[in-house]
Amino acid sequence: MKNIVITISDSYLYRLKTIAEILRKEGLNITNLYEFGVITGNAEDRIIKKLHEHKEIVSLKEDKYVEIAPPGSAIQ
């Protein structure tokens, strides 16, 4: 599963909870729902591809994992 951040178009904010429920039924595990139009959660790759098809979604970004070596460690 990948963590994702979804931004809903301002034009659809009045339907935010309904949109979130539709996305949940399609397989998105919602972790946060913000009233300003941002939904965070996680989903499988095949679900993420389906979510891109929604006209209400302006942006769908996957969280990236970055590991930084501790200060003073050898350069890699």
Secondary structure, 3 states (H helix, E strand, C coil): CEEEEEEECHHHHHHHHHHHHHHHHCCCEEEEEECCCEEEEEECHHHHHHHCCCCCEEEEEECCCCCCCCCCCCCC
